[in-house]
C-alpha cells in the first residue's frame, strides 16, 4: 500500500440550528448540514462508519437521523441523543459527529457549523 492509498480513521463535527421545533425544519436543516459536511470534506457515504446526532432539549418533533436515511444512508449506523442541558447553550441546536475512514488525515477534515451554530467553532 502506498502513502496515497493509506486510510485514516477520523471523526468530523458539525452543527446547525432551526428557528423552531418542527419535523420539516429538523429534516431540512440536518440534510443541509450533512450535504455540506460531505461536500466540503469530499466524503463518500461508503467511507462513513457511523453517525451520532444530538439535539438540544427543545427539539422533540423529529429524529435528525431521518434526514440521513432520506439521503440514502440506509446502511450507516445512526444514533440520536439529547445534549446535556448546560445553561446558556445554543437553543434549537442539532449537532452531528461523523465517524469515518478516509484517505485524508484528521488534520485535513473541516468541521461545518451553520446558522445559529456558526459561532461554536472558528
N, C-alpha and C positions, 0 to 999 in steps of 0.2 A: 504494500500500500504506500503510495507516495504521499508527501505532505499535502498535496492538493486534494487527495482523497480522504484525508483524515477527518473523522467525525468527532464532534464535540457535543457534550450534553450541557444544556443550559436551561435557564428559565427567563421568561420575558414578562415584564409587568405592564399593566395599563389600567386606566380608569376613565370614567366619564360620569356625567350626571344627567338626570332628567328633571323637567320642570315640576312634574307631579306624578304620583304613582298611578300608572295606567298600563295595562298589559301591552298595548301597542307601543307606548313610549319606551318601555323596558326592552322590548324586542328590537325596535329601531335603533336605539342608542347602542345596545350591545352589538348588533350587527355592524353598525358603523365602526365601532371600536375594533372589533375583530378583523374586519376587512382592512382597516388602516394598519393594524399591527402586522398582519400577514404581508401586505404590500410593501411597507417600509423596510421590513426585515427579510423580504424575499423568502418567505417560508412556504413550503408545500404542506398541505394537510397531512400527507404521509409522514412528515417529519415530527408531527405533534404526538407526544407521548400521552399527555393528559392535561386537563384544564380545570383550575379551581376558580370559581366565581364567588365573590362575596358581595353582599348588598348592605346598605345602612338599614337600620331597623324600620325606617319609614317606607320601605319598599316591600310590599307583600302580595302584589297582584299577579306576578308572573315570575317564573324562573328564568334568569338570564341564559341558562343553558339551552333553552328552547331556540334562541336565535342561532346558536351554533348548530343545532340539529337542522334548522331551516336552511342553513348554508351548506348542508350536506355532510356535516361532521358526524356521521352516523356510527362510525366505529372507534371514535375517540372517547375515552372515559372522561366524563364530566361530573363535577361536584359543585353544588351550591351551598352556601352557608351565610350566616348573618355576622356582620362585623361586631366587635365589642363596642358598647355604647360609651365612647370617650367624649367627655364634654368638649364642645367646640368643633367636633368632627364635621366634615363636609356632609350636608344633607342630600338625600336622594342620589346617593353615590353607588355606582356599580364598579367593582374592581375585578381584575382578572389576572391570573398567574398562569401562563402557558409553559408547561414543561416540554422541552423539545430536544431533538437531535439535529445537528446542523453542521454544514461544512464551515460555518463561520464560528470563530471563538466567541465566548461570552462577552468579551470586551467590545465586540462589534455589534452586539444586539442593542437596539434602540427602543427604550420604553415609549409608550404612547399615552398621553394624558390629554383628554378633550374636554370641551365645555367648561363647566364649573370645577372640574378636577385638574385643569391645566396648571394651576399653581402648586400642585402637590409634588412636582419634580421639576428640576431645572432642565 
